Amino acid sequence: MTRLHPVLLVASMALLPFSFACNCDGAPGATDDGGAGIDGGGDGGAPDGGSTDAGRHDGGPSDGGDGGSGRPAPNPNNPNNSNLDTDCDGLSDAEEFADTYAGGLKTDPANPDSDGDGIPDGVEAGKTDSVDPLCAGYTGDADTATRTDPTDPDSDGDGLPDGVEDANHNGRVDPGESDPLDPDTDGDGIPDGVEDANGNGQVDPGETDPTNRDTDGDGIPDGIEDTSRDGVLQPGETDPTNPDTDGDGIPDGVEDKNHNGRVDPGETDPRVPDVDTDMDGITDAVETNVVGTDPMKADTDGDGLLDGIEDKNQNGQLNLGETDPLRVDTDCDGLTDGQEDANGNGQVDAGETDPNNPDTDGDGLTDGLESGVSTNPDPAHCPGFVVDADPSTTTDPLNPDTDGDGILDGAEDRNANGRVDAASGQNAAELDPNNGNDATPVVVEACATQNLVQVLLRTATRGDLNFATLSAYGDVTTLTAGGDEVGVMVFDPAQKVLGVALSRPPTGGDVNADATYARNAFGSTGGEANAITQPFTSWDGYPAVRGTLDWNSSSDIKDAANAWASAVRGGIAGLWTNQGGASGPFEVSFEVLRRSNNRSVFVAAFAPAAGIDEARLIAMDDLANGSPVAQLADVTGVQCDTFLTENAQPVDFLYVIDNSCSMGDEQQALSDATAATVNQLQNSTLDWRIGVIYTDFYNTNSFAGFTTDLATFQSRTTPGTGGSGDERPLESAQRFIQNRGNEIRSGAQLVVVILTDEDERSNGVNTSQENNFVNFFQSNNVSVNGLICRPGFNTSNCYNVSNTHERVITRLGGVLGHIEDLSNIGPTISTIISAVGGATSPYVLTRAPISATLKVAMDDGMGGLVTVPRSRSDGFDFDGASGSIQLFGSYRPAQAGLPLAVSYRYWDKRATNPDGTVPCGGPCPDPLVCNTSTDQCECPPDCGAPQPGPAWTCDVVSCTWQCPADCGGTCSGYEVCDTTSCGCVCDQNISCGPGYQFDPVACGCSCDPIQLDCGGNYVPDLDTCACVCPPDCGGNCQVGETCNMSSCACIFTEVP
């Protein structure tokens, strides 16, 4: 049984007849007067000093019975009473004669169930065994920590006899039983006896369940529905035995959303039927006026789910976790909502895919593709769904690794088309996600799940920014403008590398204007030099520019970041407030992308120039190469690309060098960089040659051929300054291709590198001629790059007014550096080589990688495998413009056709609006938060504030913490709920019986030793609330006396 609980003594109660069998040899089954153990009259025995009991047995000898079966009747004077249990009820005869309960009542030693409640006296008193060996069949108390009153048939005064509540009479509260010591077992505020109105221990029609605080399962406690708590359905109440009181098809708990028993704003009345013609759970008014579903059709979109199941709260809005009743395939995964929620209950149960997640198991393949869907079920809403190219094979949409080989299904089916594709070009054959034995050691090393690199997503909601970084960037701050999140800054305190991603309106006509704005922001906060830029298209299809420069700020790295971010977008908050511990000048990598005419994204990464090394340069590139930036709606996945190695890629470089009178210093700087250029080329996988022409080639047609010899190349870079002052590098390159194109190797990529300090002087250079140049080079697949003067320069050493070269190079996606910074010539050439290596690499990745997560393994050509480190000199690197990796140094393939595997986390484009849908139309009013899945301001689960106390509940309608009328069922016994404090307080609404007093701490009647008024040698036992005889009469017997435990009296013993 449960804890001993204060009990309410009932003055009178009709005793229920119980059949009680005590399986003990010779034990009586009842008193000799035919009563239920309480004999209704005097006992005829000798006076025993006990108090009278208003008709109950008072401790004298039994009244004429002999105990049955030849056993003597109980005798209070029997000195062996401590070892006898005449009625086999678990209490010794001595205890039954001696122990006096509240009101002077005693149990009957000749009746195993003195109060007639069906529970043996000893079980009620907590006895586990009988002292009498003739009572071997006695079954003791199963929970001795609790006691009921063996002289009161209803210990807790709830109107149900103890034996009805403890139905199996074992002294323990078992499942399905109410507690005979708690008048309100389930804590719903309704006494057990009111709930079980006919007192039969069963839940009959019309009754509530005293062991279940929500009998009808509608979400509202019985005591909230039956506010009068009398078991009768009164006006203004809902029916606690009917989950839909008004029969309108909408459960009471759905209509009364916060379950407080009141009709609050936004709720319907559970007592008044709402018209729901199609019986889908949503009223006609909501279907017609709010959600737009058909009130005459229970499943408007025909996806197999009732509209009211899809709109779980039937409010006509698409809330978090709900499917769309107007769309067949809410998540556009190829499976209808009804196919995914197979049992139609609106929950994602075991064995079901999630209709709100297109990739339930997160393996990179949509649920429909894995299930073999070959027809788009919802083309109007899901035009981008990719059907299964081979429906005869399927994978498990609930298991990310169907074949258990440690490689995700989506990594094995790298193009996510549902078919195991054969080798094509440099792409090796795909792995079979249904074959656990086809992964080679190279693939396992790169692509096994346990080997994947983790990434964290930093977000700025108003800026529609996802910024992916490694965990090393643990120092983070969010940038805001006008209270809206517009950017984020991250810092790696170990490497001293800092990254910034910031959204703002565009600054000019195109992305090149944004790039200039970004560079000027560096220039205005310390000065910038040696800028190298290249336009490209971002992974998600937006025009972008990437670049590097030297930043001369001398500030601490965090102060410098604050300055640049503020220069890019004024009035921002959330700037760093502490120091980074590293000062400038800095090396910078940056990127700008133009998503629309309304939004551009500025990204920068920098580290101190002092002691800069390859690892930090790569870390900076990983932040600003375009790969870590996405929109909020975009999600990440895992990819495994497999390739067959290729020895080399043929590239012919054509330098077009200005040989006019002003180019002496520039030619020398170029010559000084030739050794580094050749070293870089020889360390790559490029099969390279270099040829040199001059800016007057259009006139001379002079070309000495291509070479791979350093000395020859070096000599040709310094032709002198006696050439024509009519510099025409673009026209010269065009003429070379037209006139000497046969000298270019078949299949080789031609790369033009222009070096000039003058603008293009070709006859008729204008917009038309500029377009002609662009079209010519594009049609011949020529990469055009250059070192030219900055736009607007007009000095004796650098002249660029029309800016023709920059526009042509930019339109063609070439690398651009500025020749007036002589120290920039070598780095620009190096950047051009890297870009060419990326553009010609055979290892173009299938998806848009987050480059910081790349992992590469390859066959070493000798039957082993190597993990390739990230290194631009001896390892691999990633080119963000081409989406490819390159191999360098000792990791260049020894032969063609060797297996190579690359794993990475990639972006899956889900965003459809380049401006990004401003979440929820802007900031949500406190305490509401924006649910980006539904684009609605919603109440958070914590109502935006700490829970005031354990019983308080968050009312999502008002978004305030409220106290349930029953304090959440936490009150018990005679406690009531104080809704102001939301705590249970004691309410003395009972009168305690004899021997008891009201205890406000226990909130009930507890045993009062004073009121027990134990006389003589008796002492109070608070567990049983009885006067009991202590051993040896408490030590009060004198010499020559012994204690009669039955009368608790010291009796003179005659000495023989």
N, C-alpha and C positions, 0 to 999 in steps of 0.2 A: 504493500500500500504506500501511498505518498506520505509526506511529512505529517506529523501530528498537528492537526489544525484546530484552532479554537472552535468549539461546537456550540450550537444553540440548543438549549434544552427545551423540548416540547412538553407542555404540561399534560397533554393527553393526546392519544392517537389510537385509532382503531388498529388493533394488531392484525396483521395478515397471517392467515394460517400457512405454515410451512411444514413440509414433510422433511424431517431431519433424521438421517441414519447415522448412528455412531457405531462403527464396526469394532466393538471391543467386547471381549468375553465377559458375560455376566453383567454388563452395564445396563442401566435402565434406559428406556427410550423416552419416558416422560414421567412427570409426577403422577402420584397415585390418584389425583383428583380429576384427571382428564384435562387439566389446563395446559397451557403452553409453557409451563415451567415457572410461571408466577402464580402462586397458588390461591390468591384471592382471599385468604383468611389467615387466622392464626395457625401456627405450626404445631401447636400442642406439645412442644418440647419444653424442656426446662429453661427457665430464664437464662439468657446468656450475656446479658449486659449490653446487647446491641440495641440500637435505636429502632423504633418501629418503622415500618415501611409502607404504611397505607395499603396493606393487603399483600405486599410482596414478602417473600421469604426473608426472615430477619436473622437468620443465623442459628436458630434453635434446631433441635433434631428434626429430621424429616417427619411429615405428618401421617405416618402410618404405613408408608410404602417400605418395602424391604430392598429396593434397588433392583428387583427382578432377577430371575435366573438363580435365585438362591443367595445372591450377595446381600449382606446386611445393609440396611438403610444407613445413610450417612449419620454419624453421631459426633456432635461437637466435642464430646469428652473422650473420644478415641485418641490415645496418645500417638497412634501411628498415622494420623490424618495427613501428616506432611508427605507420606509415601503412598497415599491413596488418591485415586481419581475415580470416584464411584461412577460418575456420568461420562467418563472418558472425553471430556471437553478440553483437556490440556491444562486445566487449573486443578491443583491439588485440593482435596477436601478442606485442608487447613486454610488455604487461601480463600476458598469460597465462604467458609464460615467466618473468617476473620476480616477480609478486605471489605471496606465500606466505601461506596462511591457517592458522588454528589447527591444530596438529598437523603442521605442515610440508606441508600439502596445497596443491596447485596445480590450477588449471583446465587443461584440455587445449585448446591452440589449434587442434587439429584436430577437436574435438567441441563443437558449440554448446551441449550440455547435459551438462556434465561429471558432475554428480551424478545424472543420469537422473531428475530429478523432474518433467520436462516443461516447465520454465521456462528460457529461454535464460540462459546465464551472465551476459550483459550486463544483462538485465532484473533479475536478482537483485542485481547489483552497482550498479544505479542508473543505467545508461547510457541516454541518450535517443536517441543516434545512433551510427552506426558511422563510424570514420575512413576506412574503405575505400570508395571510390566504386563498387566492384563489389558492394557490399552494400546497394544502394538499397532492397531489400525488407525490411530490418530494421525491426521495430516496437519502439520503445523503451519504457522504463519509464514507466508512467502516473502514478507517485507516487514521485519521486526522494527524497523525505524519508525513505523507508524502504528497508531492504536486507535481503534474506535471504542465506544463505550458499550460494554456488554450488558448494561442495564438500560440502555436507551436505543430503541430500534431505529432512530433517525439521528445519528450523531451530529450531522451538520445542520439539521433543521431545515433542509431544503424541500421537504415534503416527500422525499423518496426514502424508503427503508434502506438501511445499510446493505441488506442482502440483495436488494434489487440493483443497487449501484455496483456492488462487488458481486457480479452475477455468478461467478464460479466459486465464491466464498473462500478464496485462498488468501485473503488479507492483503492483496496487492492490486494496484490499479493497472489492469491489463488493457491492451488495445481494444477499443470498442466499449469500455466500461467508463462510467462516470465515477467521480471521486467522492466517496462517502464522507470525506472530511472537508470538502470544498463545496459550498452551496452553488457555485457557478463554475463548473469544471472547465468549460471552454472559454471562460472570460468574456462572453459576449454581452454580459449585463442582465441576462435572463436566468433566474434560478433553475437548477436542474429539474425540480419538480414541476415547474411551469412548462418546461420544454417537453418532458415526458408526462403529459397531462394525465394519462390513465395509469401511470406508475407501474407499467409492466416491463420496463427495461428494454423496450423495443421502440424503434422510430416508426410510428404508425402514420398513416395518411392524416395530414393536417397538423402533425407535430413537427417541431424542430428537433434537431439532434443535439443533446446536451454535451456531446463530445466534439462537436464541429461548429465553430463560431460562424461559419457561412454555409448553412445547410443546403441551400439551393445552388451554391457555386456561382452566384452572379457577381461576386466581388464585393458585395456589401455585407458586413457582419449582421447576424440576426438581430442583435440589439439595436442596430441603427434602423433596420427595417421595422421592427416591432418596437416603436419608440415608447409605448406604454409598458412594454415588457410584461404583458399579461397573457400572452399566447393567443390573443384574439385580434383579428384583423380589424383595425379601427379606421375611420375616415382620416385621410392624411398619411396613412402608413402604406408601405409596400409589403408584399407578401413574402416573408422569409422562406417559405416553402415553394415558391414559384419564381424561377429566374426571370420571368417576363410577366410582371404583374398585370400590365394592361393588355397583354396579348397582341402587341403590335409587331412582333417579330424582332424587336430590339431588346436585348437583355437589360434589366434594370441597371446593372453596373456600367453599361455603355451609356445609357441615358444620364445617369448620375455619375459623371466622369470622375469626380473626386470622392465619391462614396461617402458623402457627409449627410445624406438624407434630406438635402435641400435642393431646390431647382435654382442653380446659379446661372449667371449669364453664360450663354454658349451651350447650355444643357437643355435637353428636352425632359418633359415630365414623365417619369416611369409609371405614373398612375393614370395618364391620359393617353389613349392610343394615338400613335402617329400613323398616318396613311402610308403604307408601303405596298403598293399594288403588286409589284413583282416579287415581293417577299425576299429581297436580296439583302435586307438588313439596313438599307439606306432609305430614308423617307423620300417620298415623291418630291417634296419641296426642295430637299437638298440636291436630289438628282437633277431636277429641272433648273434650279436657280444658281447652283454653286458648281458642281463638278461637271455637269453636262452629259451625264450618262442617261440611258433610256429608262424612264421609270416603269416602262411596260416590259422591259427585258432584263431578266435577272443577271445575265452575263453579257453586258453591252458589247464588249470587244470579242466575245466568242473564244476566249482563250482557255475555257474550262474552269474558271474561278468565278464565283459570284462577286458582283460588284462590292458587296458589303464585306467580303473576305479580303478583297484587294485594298479597299479603303477601311482598314481595321477599325478605326475609331469613328467611322461613318460621318466624318465632318465635311466631306466633299473636297478635302485638300490632300495633296500628295505629301505625306509626312514620312519622316525617316523610318525605314524598314517596311514601307508599304509598296506594293506594286501598283501600276497605273491601270485603272479599270477601262481606260480608253486605248490601251496599247496591248497588242497580242504578245509582244516580246519586250518587256520593260527594259531588260538589260542588253538587248540586241546580241544575244549569244547564239541565236538560232533555235533555241528551245522556247516553246510557248510558256507563259507563266504557269499554266495548268499542268504542263508536262513536268515542270520543275517542282511545283508544290503538288505532288501526286495525290496526296490525301485531302487536298483542298482545305486545309485548316489555317492557312495564313502564316504558318510557322515553317522554319527550315528544320525538318526532322532528320533523324538518322536515315541515310540512304537517299536523301533528296539533295539536289543541287539548289543553289541560292538564286531565285529569280531576280534579285537585285545586284548580282555579281556575275559578270559575264565569264569569269574564270574562277569558279568556286574553289578549286584546289590550288590556285596560284602558280600553275606550272607554265604559263605563257600561252596556253591554247584555250580557245573558248569552249565552253561546255558543249555547245552544239557541234563544233568541229570534232571534238573527242567522241561525241555520240553518233557521228556519221551522218549529220544532216546535210543533205545535198540540195535542198530548196529553202530559200529564205522565206520564213513564215510571215515576216512583217516588213516587206520591202519599202513601204511608204515611210516608216520611221527608222528603219535600219538599213540604209542603202550600202553601208560599208561592210556588212557581214560577208565573210569569206566562207563559201560552202566547201564541204569536204571533197577533195579531188579524188578520193578513193574510199567511198562509203563502205566498201567490203571489209575494211579494217577499222577498228575503233580502239580508243584507249579509255581509261576510267576517269571521268571528270571529277571524281571524288578522291583520286589518288594522284598526287603530283608525280609519282614515279611508278608508273604502271608495272613495269617489268622488274622493279626493285634492283636496278643496277647502280643506283646512287646518282644517276643523272636525270634531271627533270625531263618530263615528256616534251615540253616546249623547247628544251635545249637539243633534244634529239631530232625533232621535226623542226629544223632551224628556220624554214620559210613558212611554217605554220599553215600548211595547206592540207594536212591530213594524209598525205601520201609519203611513202619512203622513196625519195628521189635518188636517182643514180648520180654518179660523178659527172660534173660538167665544168670544162675548163680547168681552172685551178681549184675549184670547189670539190672536195672529196664527197663521196656518197654519204647520204644522211644515215644516221643511226636509226634503228628500228625501235620505237618505244615499247614494242611488244616482245623484244628479244633481249633478254638480260645478259647475253654473252657476247654481244657485238662491240662492246666498248673496248678499244685498245688501251694499253697502259698510258699512251700519250693523252688520249681523251680523258681518261680517269684523272690523271694528274691535273689537267687544266679545268675540267668541267664537273667533277664530282661535287655534290652539294656541300660537303664539308670543307671544300677548298675554295669556295666562292668568297669574294671580297664583299664585306658589308658596307652599306652607305646610309647616311642620314639625310632626310629631306628637311631643309629649312624653308619656311614659307613666309610670304607677305601677301595678305588677302587682297587688299585694294590694288596692289601692284600686279596681281595675278602672277605671282612668282613662285616657282619651285626651284630651289637651289640645292643641288645634291653635293654633299661633302663627305669626306671620311670622318670618322669619330675623333681624329686628332684635332679637328677644329672644334674644340669643346667650348671655347670662349665665344659667345654669340650675343649680338644685340640686334633688335629689330628697329628699323627706321620708320618713322611715322611723319605724315604731313596732315595737319588739321585733324589729328586723331586717327587717321587711316594708315594702315600698314602699307608702306610703299617700297620697302627694301630690307635688306639684311646684311650685316657684316659679321664675318667669322675670322677667328684668329687661332693659329697653331702656335702656342707659346714655346714649344720645343724647337721648331724650325724657324720661328719668327717669320712666318708667311701669313699675310692677311689678304682676305678677299672681300669684295663689295659687290653686291648686285642691287641695282636701284632702277625703279621704273619711273618714267616721267613722260609728259607730252613731247613729241618730236621738236627738234630745234631748227629745222630747215626743210628744204625741199626733198631730200632723200637721205639715205643712211650715211652717205659720205659726209653730209653736213653734220650729222650727229657725231661721226667719228672726229671731225675737226673740232666740234664743241667739246668732246671728251678730252682731246689733246690740249685744247686751250685751258681747260680746267686744271690740268697739270701745270701748264705754263704760268697761270695766274697764282699758283700756290707753291712756287719754288723754282719754276722754270723747267722746260723739257727740251731734250735734244735727242738726235739720232733715232727719230721715229721711223719705223718700218711697218707698212700696212699691207693688207691683202683683203680684197672683198671676197665674200663667199656666200653661199646659201646655207642657212642654219638647218639643222637636222629636221626641223618641223616646217621648212619651206619658206622662211622669211629672209629678206636681204640683210646681210650682216657684213661687218668689217672687223677683222682681227688685227692686232699689231703689238709691237713692243716699242719701248722708248726708255730713255734715261731720265730720271726725275731728280732734280737737284735740291729737293726739300731737305733741310737739315733737322726737321722736327722728329720727335718720337713717332714711331710707326702708327700708333693709334691716333695721335693728334693729326698726323698727315692724312690719315684716312678720313677723319672728321672734316678736314679742310677740303679735300677733293669731293667728298660726297655733298658737302654744303655748296660747293661751287657748281656742281652738276644740277642740284635741285635745292634752291634756297628755302629757308624756313622749315627745315626738317628737324625732328626731335629723335631721341633715342641714340644719340651719339655716344661714343665711348667716354666714360668718366674716369678711367684709370689709364695708366701708362702700359706700354707693351714691352719696354725694356730693350728697345733697339731703335737706332736713329738712322736718318738718311745720310747721304743720298741713296736712292733706291733704284733697283731694276724693276721694270713694270711690264706686265702683260695685260692687254685690255681687249675688250670686245664690245661692239655696239650692234644691236639688231633692231630693225624697224618692223614691228608687227603690223602697224596700220598707220593711218594719218593721225591717230589719236594716242598711240602708245609706242614708245621706244624703251629699250632696256639697255642700261649701261653697266658693264661689268669690268672690274679691275682687280688685279692681284699684284702685290708687290712684296719685296723683301730687300733688306739692306744690301747695297752693292758690295760693301766690304765683305770679303770672304764668300761671295756668291759661288755656289757649286751646282753641279748638274742636277742633284736631287731637288734643290729648291727651285731651279728653273723649270723642271718638270712639274713640280707641285703647283707653281704659278700657272703653268700652261693648262693643267687640269682644271683650274678654276676659271680660266678666261679663254678657253679654246672653243667655246660654244656648246660643249657636251654636257655641262652640269645644269643648264638653264632650261626650264620647261614652264608650262602653264599649270595652274592649280588642278585642272581636270585631268592632266596627263598622269599616267601611272607607270611604275617600273615593272620590268620582268627580268628573267634570266635567260641568257642565250649561250649556246655552244656552237661556234663555227669551226668547221674542219676543212683543211686545205691540203693540197699537194704542193710541195715546194717547187719554186722556179729558180734557176741559177741567177739570171740577170735580166734586166730590162734595158733595151737599147735606147739611148738618148743622145741626140746631137745638139750641142749648145752652139749658138751663133751669137758672138759678142759683136755689137755695133758700137764702135768707140769713136767719140768725137776727136778728130785730129786737128782741130782749129787752134789758133794761136793762144787761146785762153785756157787750154786744158793740160798744161804741163804738170801741175801738182796733182790733179785728179788721176792722170795716167800713172804717175808714180805710186800713188796710193793703191791703185788697182794692181799694179805690178807687185807691190809689197804683199798683197793678199793672195797671190797666185799659189804659193806653196800650201797655204792652209786650204785653199780651194781644192787643189789636187788631192791632198790628204783626205779631205772629207769625201771626195768622190771615190777614191780608192777603198775607203772604209765602208762604202755602201754597196748595195747590190746592183747599182747602175752600170750598164755597159756603155761607157761614155766616150765621147770625142768632143773636142772644142775647136771651133773655127772662129776666125776674127775677120771682120770687114770694118770699114770706116764710114763716117757719115757722108762722104762724097762718093761712095760706091756707085750711086745712081749715075755718076759721070764717068768713073774709072773702070768699073766692072772688074776690079782687081781682087782676087781671092787666092790665097796661098794654100788652101786645103785645110782639112780637119786634122787634128793631132791629139795624141795622148801624152806627148813629151812635155815635161814641165818647162824645160829651158826654152823650147820653141814657143810654147804658149806665153811664157813670161816676156820673151823678146817682142812678141806681137802686140802686147798690151801697151808698149811705149813707142808708138810710131813717130813721135815728134809732133810739133805744132805747126807744121807747114802746110797742112791741108786746107781745103776750102772753108771759108767762113760762112758758106751757104749750107748749113747743116740740115740734112734731111735723113735722120735715122729711120723713120718709119718707111719712107719711100725707098731707102736703100735696102732695108730688109725685104720689102715687097719685091723689088727688082731682083734680089738674090734668088728668092724662091722661084720667080718667073724665069730667070735666065740660067741659074746654076742649080736648079732643084734636083737635077740628076745626081748631084754629089751628096745628097741626103740619103742615108740608108733606108731601104724599104723596111717599113714596120717600126722605124725609130721615131720617137717623139722629138719634134723640133722645138727648141726652147730659145727664144730671142731675148738677149739681155742688152738693153740700151744704156749707154753712159754718155750723157751730154749735159752741158751747162747752158744750152740755148733751147729755145722753143723750136718746134718743127717749122722749117722754112720752105716746105714744098709749095710749088706754085698752086694757087687756088685753094689753100687750106681753109676750109670752112666747114659748116655742119655737114654738108653733103660729102665733102672729101673725108671728113672724120668717119662718117658712116661707112664710106667705101673701105677705109682701112680696117675697121672693125669687122665688116662682112668678109673681107678677103682673108684675114687671119683666122676667123672662125671657120670658114669653109675649108681651110687647109689644116685645121686642127693644130694651130700654132700657139704655143704659150708665149705671151709677150710680157716682159718684166722690165723694170728700169730703175736707174739712179738718175734723178733729174733735179732741177731746182725747185724749191718750194713755190707754190702758186703765188703770183704777184711780185716775185723778185724782179728787180730791174737795176742791176749793178753792173760794174765793168766785168765782174767774174761770174755772174749768174743772171740769166735773163729768162723769165717765164711769165709772160703776160697773158697769152692766149690759153695756156694750160692744156694744149692739145694732147701732149704725151700722157699726162695724168688721167685725162678723161678716157683715152683709148685703153690704157693699161688697166684702169679700174673697170671699164666695161667688159674687158676680156678676163677679169679675175686674176690679174697678175700681181706679183709682189712689187711694192713701190717703196724706194728709199730716196733720201735727199743727198745729192752729191756735194752740196756746199759744206756738209759736215764730213770732212775727209775720213774721220774715224768710223764713220757709218758705212763706208764702202765695203769693207770686209764682212761685217755682220749681215749686210743686205744680201751679198752674194751667198753667204751661208744659208740664209733664210730661203733664198730662191732654190738652192739645191735641195733643201729639206722639203719644200713644197712640191718640187718636181718628183722627188722620191715618193711622196705620198700619192701624187696624181698618177704615177705609173706603176704603183705597187699592185701585184696580183692578189694581195690579201685584203680585199675590200670587204668590210664586215657587213653582215646581212642586215643588222638593225642599227639603230642610233645609239652607240654606246655612251655610257658615263665613263670617261676615260680613266678616272682614278680607280675603277674596279677591274681593269683589264688584267688577265692572267694568261700567259702563253707557255705552252710546252711543245716540244718537237722531238722527232726522232734524230738521234745524233749521227745517223748513217752507219753505225756499227752495231745496231741491234739494241741499243739502249735509248734512254730518253733523257732530256735535259729540260729543266725549268728555266725559261729565258728571263733574265732580269730586265727591269725597265732602265734603259740606258741609251743615249744617243751616240755613244762611242762603241759600246760592246754589249749589245742586248737588243731590245726592241723599243720603238716609240710609236705614238699615234699621231696622225695628221687629222685635225678636226675638219678641214675643208673638204677632204676627199673621203673621210670616214674609213681610213685604211691604216694598217700597221706596216712598219718597215723593220728590217733586220740589219744589224750592224756588226762589224768586227768579226769575232770568232763565231758568232751565231749566224753568219751568212751561210746558207745551205751548201753543204759539200757536194750535193748532187740534186738533180731534179727528181720530183716524185716522192719525196719523203713526207710522212704524215706530220702535220702541224695543227694544233688545236688552240683555240682562243675562247676563253669564257669572259663574260662581262654582264653587268646589269645594263639594261637598255630602257629607253623611254618608249612607251606605247602611247601614241597620240590619241587622246580622247577629246581634247578641246576642239570646238568647232568655231568659236568666235575669236578672231585674232585680238580683239580688244579685251577679251575675257569678260564674262558676265560679272559685273560688279556684284559680289555676293550679297544677296538679299537687298540689292538696290542701294546699299550703303550701310553705315553702322547701325546695328540694332539697338533700340533703346534698352537701357539697363532694366532688369537683369537678363534680358533675352540675348541669345547668341544665334549666330547664323548657321543654319544647317546647309552646307554647300551642296549636299546631295539633292535637296528639294528647293534650294534657293528661298527658304523661308526663315524668318526670325522665329525661333522656338525657345521655349523655356528649358534651361539645362536641368539635368536630373537633380541638381542640388539647389535649384531656384536661385542660383547665383550667390549663395551665402552659405556659411557653415550651418549644419543642422543644429537647431537650438537645443535639442534633446533627443533621446532615443525614440520617443513615441511620435515626434513630429513627422509629418509627411509633406512632400512638396506637391502643392496643387498646381498642375501645369496650366490650368485655365487662368488663374490669377497670377501665377508664378510667384507665389508666396508660400512660406512655411505655415501650415495650418495643423491644428490639433484635431485628430479624429474624435468624434463624440464619445468613443469608448476608450480613448487613449491607446488605440491600436491593440486592444485586447490584453494590455499589460496588467490591468487591475484584476484582483481576485478576491474571493471571499466577500467581505462586507465593504470593500473599498469602492469608491466612486471616482469618476474622472473629473478632475478640475481642468477644464479646457483653457483656462487662462494661463496656468503654469504647465499644462499638459502633463500633469503628474497625478498619480493615484493618491487620494487622500482618504483617511478613515472617516466613515460616517456611522456614528453609534445609533443605528436604527433598530436595535434589538435590546431585549431585557435578558440578562443572564440568569440561568437557573441556579438552584442551590449549589454551593461549593465553587461557583465560578464568579469571576468579575470581568468586566470589559477591559481589555488591554489595548490601548490606542496604538501601541507599537506593533503588536501582532494583528491588530484590527479584528478582534473577535473575543469571544469569551475564553478566558484561560483559567486554569485551575488556581484557586485561591486557598492556600493552606489555612488561612485564618477562618474562612467560611466553612472549610471542611470540619473544623472543630473536632479534631481527632482527640478522643479522651483516653484515659488510662495509659497503657503502654504503647498505643498505636502511634504511628508516625505517618505523615503525608507522603504519598508517592505521586509526584507531579506528572509522571508519564501516563498513569492510568487514572489520575485524579481520584484516588481512593485512599482510605486509611488502611494501612497494612501493618501487620505485626512484624517487627524486626526480629532477627535471630535472637534467641534467648531473652525475648521480651525486652530487648534493648539494654540488657544487663541490669535490669531492675530487680531481679529475683534475689532473695536473701539466702543465706546458708540454710540448707534443708528444703529449699523450694525449687521447683522446676517450672519451666514455661509451658503452658498449654497453648500451642500455636493456634488452635481452633478458636479459643476464647481470648487469646493474648493476655492470659492472666497467670500470675505466679501461684502455683498450687503447692501446699505443704506436702512434702513427701515423708511418710513415716519411716523412720530408720528401723530396720529389723533388730 
